[in-house]
């Protein structure tokens, strides 16, 4: 069941998703606990993640350093 969402195929565990995202396992878990992590699904008692959802979440987290610097100059 792939559908148009691009979900299908293998899923990643929490540890696998952290590695895929380039984050430390505990940092990834902290983000999940703070409700700032990627979309997750339950598979039994485990949280599982589709790579397509991880990719979308990582794109959302990208910040433009020039915009961050510009907003800091407006604060002073």
OpenMM code with the backbone's topology and positions (N, CA, C; nanometers):
from openmm import Vec3, app, unit

residues = "UNK UNK UNK UNK UNK UNK UNK UNK UNK UNK UNK UNK UNK UNK UNK UNK UNK UNK UNK UNK UNK UNK UNK UNK UNK UNK UNK UNK UNK UNK UNK UNK UNK UNK UNK UNK UNK UNK UNK UNK UNK UNK UNK UNK UNK UNK UNK UNK UNK UNK UNK UNK UNK UNK UNK UNK UNK UNK UNK UNK UNK UNK UNK UNK UNK UNK UNK UNK UNK UNK UNK UNK UNK UNK UNK UNK".split()
positions = [
    Vec3(0.0841, -0.1185, 0.0000),
    Vec3(0.0000, 0.0000, 0.0000),
    Vec3(0.0880, 0.1241, 0.0000),
    Vec3(0.1276, 0.1694, -0.1122),
    Vec3(0.2160, 0.2847, -0.1233),
    Vec3(0.1366, 0.4133, -0.1324),
    Vec3(0.0405, 0.4226, -0.2194),
    Vec3(-0.0399, 0.5436, -0.2326),
    Vec3(0.0405, 0.6603, -0.2863),
    Vec3(-0.0203, 0.7779, -0.2864),
    Vec3(0.0458, 0.8957, -0.3402),
    Vec3(0.1330, 0.9655, -0.2383),
    Vec3(0.1291, 0.9220, -0.1118),
    Vec3(0.2068, 0.9877, -0.0083),
    Vec3(0.3547, 0.9497, -0.0142),
    Vec3(0.3893, 0.8458, -0.0861),
    Vec3(0.5277, 0.8028, -0.0953),
    Vec3(0.5670, 0.7105, 0.0183),
    Vec3(0.4728, 0.6801, 0.1066),
    Vec3(0.5029, 0.5897, 0.2177),
    Vec3(0.4902, 0.4475, 0.1679),
    Vec3(0.5822, 0.3690, 0.2084),
    Vec3(0.5818, 0.2290, 0.1721),
    Vec3(0.7214, 0.1751, 0.1896),
    Vec3(0.7327, 0.0472, 0.1831),
    Vec3(0.8631, -0.0131, 0.1992),
    Vec3(0.9048, -0.0190, 0.3442),
    Vec3(1.0340, -0.0252, 0.3677),
    Vec3(1.0824, -0.0428, 0.5049),
    Vec3(1.0585, 0.0813, 0.5910),
    Vec3(1.0430, 0.0574, 0.7193),
    Vec3(1.0302, 0.1651, 0.8163),
    Vec3(1.1521, 0.1614, 0.9075),
    Vec3(1.1764, 0.2723, 0.9739),
    Vec3(1.2908, 0.2825, 1.0637),
    Vec3(1.2436, 0.2881, 1.2078),
    Vec3(1.3178, 0.2251, 1.2956),
    Vec3(1.2909, 0.2369, 1.4385),
    Vec3(1.3369, 0.3747, 1.4849),
    Vec3(1.3139, 0.4052, 1.6105),
    Vec3(1.3568, 0.5340, 1.6646),
    Vec3(1.5087, 0.5494, 1.6519),
    Vec3(1.5813, 0.4464, 1.6858),
    Vec3(1.7277, 0.4523, 1.6754),
    Vec3(1.7707, 0.4680, 1.5296),
    Vec3(1.7067, 0.3950, 1.4397),
    Vec3(1.7388, 0.4055, 1.2974),
    Vec3(1.7039, 0.5423, 1.2419),
    Vec3(1.5910, 0.5985, 1.2876),
    Vec3(1.5505, 0.7310, 1.2417),
    Vec3(1.6478, 0.8376, 1.2911),
    Vec3(1.6969, 0.8224, 1.4130),
    Vec3(1.7956, 0.9176, 1.4657),
    Vec3(1.9229, 0.9129, 1.3817),
    Vec3(1.9686, 0.7941, 1.3509),
    Vec3(2.0882, 0.7788, 1.2670),
    Vec3(2.0644, 0.8368, 1.1280),
    Vec3(1.9508, 0.8072, 1.0696),
    Vec3(1.9143, 0.8583, 0.9370),
    Vec3(1.9144, 1.0109, 0.9370),
    Vec3(1.8671, 1.0711, 1.0471),
    Vec3(1.8574, 1.2165, 1.0574),
    Vec3(1.9896, 1.2824, 1.0947),
    Vec3(2.0872, 1.2033, 1.1364),
    Vec3(2.2156, 1.2588, 1.1751),
    Vec3(2.2140, 1.3168, 1.3164),
    Vec3(2.1191, 1.2724, 1.3980),
    Vec3(2.1086, 1.3217, 1.5348),
    Vec3(2.1458, 1.2113, 1.6327),
    Vec3(2.1896, 1.2521, 1.7508),
    Vec3(2.2123, 1.1556, 1.8570),
    Vec3(2.0778, 1.0956, 1.8973),
    Vec3(2.0803, 0.9713, 1.9380),
    Vec3(1.9576, 0.9010, 1.9751),
    Vec3(1.8798, 0.9768, 2.0824),
    Vec3(1.9486, 1.0223, 2.1874),
    Vec3(1.8786, 1.0907, 2.2961),
    Vec3(1.8233, 1.2261, 2.2514),
    Vec3(1.8942, 1.2964, 2.1652),
    Vec3(1.8441, 1.4235, 2.1114),
    Vec3(1.7161, 1.3994, 2.0332),
    Vec3(1.7158, 1.2948, 1.9522),
    Vec3(1.5970, 1.2602, 1.8739),
    Vec3(1.4801, 1.2266, 1.9666),
    Vec3(1.5064, 1.1502, 2.0711),
    Vec3(1.4005, 1.1158, 2.1676),
    Vec3(1.3496, 1.2395, 2.2404),
    Vec3(1.4396, 1.3313, 2.2731),
    Vec3(1.3976, 1.4551, 2.3391),
    Vec3(1.3048, 1.5359, 2.2487),
    Vec3(1.3364, 1.5424, 2.1201),
    Vec3(1.2515, 1.6137, 2.0254),
    Vec3(1.1143, 1.5468, 2.0151),
    Vec3(1.1107, 1.4157, 2.0158),
    Vec3(0.9831, 1.3440, 2.0115),
    Vec3(0.9014, 1.3736, 2.1378),
    Vec3(0.9673, 1.3740, 2.2530),
    Vec3(0.8979, 1.3989, 2.3795),
    Vec3(0.8434, 1.5415, 2.3854),
    Vec3(0.9141, 1.6350, 2.3215),
    Vec3(0.8707, 1.7751, 2.3181),
    Vec3(0.7708, 1.7995, 2.2048),
    Vec3(0.7305, 1.6945, 2.1368),
    Vec3(0.6372, 1.7020, 2.0239),
    Vec3(0.6924, 1.7876, 1.9093),
    Vec3(0.8240, 1.7809, 1.8899),
    Vec3(0.8896, 1.8548, 1.7829),
    Vec3(0.9553, 1.7612, 1.6816),
    Vec3(0.9242, 1.6341, 1.6916),
    Vec3(0.9858, 1.5365, 1.6037),
    Vec3(0.9037, 1.5125, 1.4781),
    Vec3(0.9499, 1.4200, 1.3968),
    Vec3(0.8787, 1.3872, 1.2724),
    Vec3(0.7540, 1.3048, 1.3006),
    Vec3(0.6754, 1.2869, 1.1972),
    Vec3(0.5545, 1.2053, 1.2067),
    Vec3(0.5947, 1.0616, 1.2363),
    Vec3(0.5272, 1.0016, 1.3321),
    Vec3(0.5591, 0.8641, 1.3698),
    Vec3(0.4324, 0.7797, 1.3685),
    Vec3(0.4526, 0.6509, 1.3585),
    Vec3(0.3442, 0.5538, 1.3592),
    Vec3(0.3788, 0.4459, 1.4592),
    Vec3(0.2765, 0.3813, 1.5111),
    Vec3(0.2991, 0.2711, 1.6035),
    Vec3(0.2990, 0.1400, 1.5260),
    Vec3(0.3945, 0.0571, 1.5588),
    Vec3(0.4006, -0.0783, 1.5062),
    Vec3(0.4184, -0.1674, 1.6294),
    Vec3(0.3067, -0.2138, 1.6799),
    Vec3(0.3108, -0.2827, 1.8089),
    Vec3(0.3387, -0.1791, 1.9167),
    Vec3(0.4424, -0.2005, 1.9928),
    Vec3(0.4785, -0.1035, 2.0963),
    Vec3(0.5859, -0.0047, 2.0502),
    Vec3(0.6335, -0.0228, 1.9288),
    Vec3(0.7423, 0.0601, 1.8767),
    Vec3(0.6901, 0.1795, 1.7977),
    Vec3(0.7634, 0.2885, 1.8051),
    Vec3(0.7429, 0.3993, 1.7120),
    Vec3(0.8238, 0.3673, 1.5877),
    Vec3(0.7639, 0.3863, 1.4722),
    Vec3(0.8365, 0.3653, 1.3470),
    Vec3(0.8195, 0.4882, 1.2587),
    Vec3(0.9138, 0.5065, 1.1689),
    Vec3(0.9207, 0.6263, 1.0862),
    Vec3(0.9463, 0.5867, 0.9421),
    Vec3(0.8758, 0.6545, 0.8516),
    Vec3(0.9025, 0.6367, 0.7094),
    Vec3(1.0096, 0.7378, 0.6678),
    Vec3(1.1039, 0.6955, 0.5849),
    Vec3(1.2075, 0.7882, 0.5397),
    Vec3(1.1512, 0.9150, 0.4741),
    Vec3(1.0404, 0.9046, 0.4006),
    Vec3(0.9822, 1.0220, 0.3351),
    Vec3(0.9379, 1.1255, 0.4393),
    Vec3(0.8866, 1.0795, 0.5538),
    Vec3(0.8460, 1.1712, 0.6602),
    Vec3(0.9676, 1.2345, 0.7278),
    Vec3(1.0735, 1.1571, 0.7431),
    Vec3(1.1970, 1.2117, 0.8009),
    Vec3(1.2570, 1.3184, 0.7100),
    Vec3(1.2550, 1.2927, 0.5782),
    Vec3(1.3079, 1.3907, 0.4832),
    Vec3(1.2292, 1.5222, 0.4906),
    Vec3(1.0967, 1.5120, 0.4971),
    Vec3(1.0125, 1.6320, 0.5046),
    Vec3(1.0388, 1.7076, 0.6349),
    Vec3(1.0513, 1.6364, 0.7448),
    Vec3(1.0780, 1.6985, 0.8750),
    Vec3(1.2137, 1.7692, 0.8754),
    Vec3(1.3137, 1.7052, 0.8162),
    Vec3(1.4471, 1.7674, 0.8123),
    Vec3(1.4454, 1.8922, 0.7242),
    Vec3(1.3706, 1.8906, 0.6141),
    Vec3(1.3600, 2.0104, 0.5300),
    Vec3(1.2966, 2.1254, 0.6078),
    Vec3(1.1965, 2.0963, 0.6907),
    Vec3(1.1313, 2.2001, 0.7715),
    Vec3(1.2262, 2.2608, 0.8743),
    Vec3(1.3216, 2.1820, 0.9201),
    Vec3(1.4131, 2.2276, 1.0249),
    Vec3(1.5303, 2.3092, 0.9720),
    Vec3(1.5483, 2.3129, 0.8415),
    Vec3(1.6592, 2.3885, 0.7839),
    Vec3(1.6327, 2.5371, 0.8015),
    Vec3(1.7319, 2.6078, 0.8518),
    Vec3(1.7192, 2.7523, 0.8675),
    Vec3(1.8195, 2.8214, 0.7763),
    Vec3(1.7835, 2.9387, 0.7310),
    Vec3(1.8711, 3.0192, 0.6462),
    Vec3(1.9544, 3.1083, 0.7379),
    Vec3(2.0860, 3.0900, 0.7414),
    Vec3(2.1698, 3.1693, 0.8315),
    Vec3(2.1611, 3.3200, 0.8042),
    Vec3(2.1361, 3.3591, 0.6806),
    Vec3(2.1274, 3.5020, 0.6507),
    Vec3(2.0011, 3.5624, 0.7098),
    Vec3(1.8927, 3.4859, 0.7105),
    Vec3(1.7696, 3.5350, 0.7728),
    Vec3(1.7844, 3.5430, 0.9237),
    Vec3(1.8522, 3.4484, 0.9834),
    Vec3(1.8725, 3.4500, 1.1273),
    Vec3(1.9574, 3.5711, 1.1677),
    Vec3(2.0612, 3.6012, 1.0889),
    Vec3(2.1466, 3.7148, 1.1171),
    Vec3(2.0690, 3.8449, 1.0984),
    Vec3(1.9840, 3.8522, 0.9966),
    Vec3(1.9065, 3.9731, 0.9712),
    Vec3(1.8065, 3.9982, 1.0832),
    Vec3(1.7438, 3.8939, 1.1348),
    Vec3(1.6469, 3.9144, 1.2417),
    Vec3(1.7160, 3.9549, 1.3703),
    Vec3(1.8400, 3.9159, 1.3903),
    Vec3(1.9144, 3.9540, 1.5111),
    Vec3(1.9532, 4.1026, 1.5050),
    Vec3(1.9800, 4.1537, 1.3854),
    Vec3(2.0183, 4.2958, 1.3745),
    Vec3(1.8998, 4.3867, 1.4017),
    Vec3(1.7787, 4.3377, 1.3797),
    Vec3(1.6591, 4.4176, 1.4065),
    Vec3(1.6287, 4.4247, 1.5564),
    Vec3(1.6853, 4.3336, 1.6338),
    Vec3(1.6596, 4.3309, 1.7772),
    Vec3(1.7422, 4.4348, 1.8527),
    Vec3(1.8521, 4.4753, 1.7968),
    Vec3(1.9392, 4.5691, 1.8688),
    Vec3(1.9077, 4.7118, 1.8364),
] * unit.nanometer
topology = app.Topology()
chain = topology.addChain("A")
for resn in residues:
    res = topology.addResidue(resn, chain)
    for name in ("N", "CA", "C"):
        topology.addAtom(name, app.Element.getBySymbol(name[0]), res)
